[in-house]
Amino acid sequence: MKIFVTGVNGQLGHDVIYETLKRGYEVIGSDINDSTKVYPYIKLDITNEEDVLNTIKKVRPDALIHCAGYTNVDGAQDINNHEIVDKINHLGTLYLAKAIKEIDAKMIYISTDYIFDGKGELPHKEDDINYRPLNYYGLSKLNGELAIKEILDKYFIVRISWAFGINGNNFVKTMLKLSDNHSEIKVVNDQIGSPTYTLDLSRLLIDMIETDKYGIYHATNEGDYISWYDFTREIFKLSNKKTNVMPVSTKEYGLSKAKRPYNSRLNKTKLIENGFKPLPTWQNALKRYLKELGYESNKSNS
């Protein structure tokens, strides 16, 4: 199987490309910048429809894993950035889907819990169509989903939340950096969800692409739903940081340009129903991730 991966300079794309190589598949990575990667790589601007079509028809992959995206949620909220956000997250996805349709291949699209308004306390189900995104980032990702559903039959839409990985910036790295020069930090405790370790997710995505069990899935690490405050406390505990963490409400914190959903819980029963192995607990994932970053812990988690 030949797999084409977009956004390989990002957190998830980086892990997906190496998981694909590990399994022995032929793989081609792509991103918008030039690269000296050790694997086959194509510079590709997904907002250029002609280039997308020509590239996909030339490579003719059996499957596309679309990890590229505009992920700066607050940046996306700036009206001056709306055009580029829509071009990347919506139109870029549309162009890729049309190209994949032409060669009759499979496609995985990475989406987000931010397509929902985050009301209530029940986990959002995969077939929930009461989207109502609270911010422009969520709207752009939703439009990407709708484009795929309209164009393709052989697709996987995988919604995730709170992603962290070895390549690039994320919440875990930010908290660790803050702990170096702050004795106390404030973290919101009323936004509830689940972290997603991109290394674990990459394995699931390759498991999926090996099948024809198409549809919409939710995929985060297992374990109890938590707040960003809970997550931060565990980060510091496992990395032996002494920084004090103070819980605050989203309203009290009040620094974000874009509204965030209070409820980011995602129902993942469809994974089990279709025979896919759930991701390890987020505690286990975080411990392995911190070790990868060079932090050791005496605490055991499973």
RAPEMO-V39891 format. One record per run of one state. SS is the DSSP state (A for helix, B for strand, O for the rest). FROM is the first residue (numbers start at 1). LEN is the number of residues. Records with the same first field share a line. If there is no record, write none. Layout:
SS: FROM-LEN + FROM-LEN
//
This chain:
O: 1-1 + 7-4 + 23-3 + 32-9 + 44-5 + 60-3 + 67-6 + 78-1 + 104-2 + 116-8 + 125-11 + 152-3 + 161-2 + 165-6 + 180-4 + 189-3 + 194-2 + 210-5 + 219-3 + 223-3 + 239-5 + 249-1 + 254-9 + 264-2 + 267-2 + 274-7 + 294-9
B: 2-5 + 26-6 + 41-3 + 63-4 + 106-7 + 124-1 + 155-6 + 163-2 + 184-5 + 192-2 + 196-2 + 215-4 + 222-1 + 226-2 + 244-5 + 263-1 + 266-1 + 281-1
A: 11-12 + 49-11 + 73-5 + 79-25 + 113-3 + 136-16 + 171-9 + 198-12 + 228-11 + 250-4 + 269-5 + 282-12
//
